[in-house]
Amino acid sequence: MPAIGGGPTGRPWRRVRARVLAASDVCYLCGHPGAGAVDHVISRKLRPDLALDPANLRPVHGSLSRCPWCKRACNEAKGDRPGLPPRHQPRQSRRW
C-alpha cells in the first residue's frame, strides 16, 4: 500500500530514517532541536537513486513535528527547492 502523499515506505526507509534522527535531531533548515522528520536534500524527483542514501538525508521539522521555537514546518516551507531563501536561513541570537 503506498503512503499518503507518495512518501517513502517500507523497512529500509524506516531504518535509514531512524539512523538519521538518532545521529541528530537538530533541524538543518532552522537550526533548532526537536526535528522528527527527515528531508531529502536533493529531491527524490531529481535523484531517485539517492532516496535511501544517508548522505542525502537531514533531520527537519515536518508537518507533524513543527519547530517549538519558530513554529514552522520547515520541510513544507522548503518544498522541492534545494534550500530555503535567505530570509528563512537560521540566524544567530546575536553577533559575536
N, C-alpha and C positions, 0 to 999 in steps of 0.2 A: 504494500500500500504506500503510495507516495505521500510525502509530508505536505502539510498545508503550506502553500507558497513555494513549493518546489525546492525546499531546502535539503541539505544532505541528511541522509538517514543511515541506519544500519550500525552494526558493531564497530567497523573500522572508524567511522566518523565519531562515534561516541568516545572511543578510546583516544583518538588524537585530540579531540576537544578537551577531554579530561586532563590530558598531559599539558596542554597549553595553559589551562586555567590553574593547574597545580603549580606550574612554574611561576606564575604571577597573576594577580587579579587587578593590576593597575591598568586602566583603560589607556590604550596607546593614543587615543584621539584627544581626550581631555586631561589625562594625567592623574585622575582621581582613582582611589581604590574602590573595590566592590564590583568589578566587572563580572558579569555572569554569562556573557555570550562570547562567541569567537567570530572574528571577521576575517574574510579573505582579503589580504592587501591588494593582490591582483585578482580582479573579479573572476568568478568561475565561468562566466560567459566568455571572457577573453582567453583564459587559460584553464580549461577543464582538467588538464593533466596535473595542475598544482592544487587541486581541490583538497587532497589529504596530506599535502606537504607541510610539516610543522613550520618550516621557514617562511611560509606564505600566510601563516595564521597569527593573529594577535588578539589578546583579550580586549573586549569592548563592552560598553553598556548598550544593551539592546532594549527592545520594547518591553520585555518582561523584567529587565534589571536596570531601570533608569538610574542615572547618576544621582546619589543623595545630595551632592553639593550643587551641581549646576542644573539639576532636574531635567536633563536631556536624555533622549535615547540616541546616543552618539552615532551608532551604526545606521540608524534610519536617516539622520541628518546628512551622513556621508553619502549614502546611496551607492552607486557604482563608480563614483569618482575615486581616483587613487589617493585622495587625502581631502581634508576639509579646507575650505577657503581660509585665507589668513585671519579673518575676524573670528574664526572658530578655533584657531590654534590655542593650545594651552598657554596661559600666562603665568609668570611668577607672581607671588603675592606682593613682592616689592623688588626694586632694583638693588642688587648687591654690589 
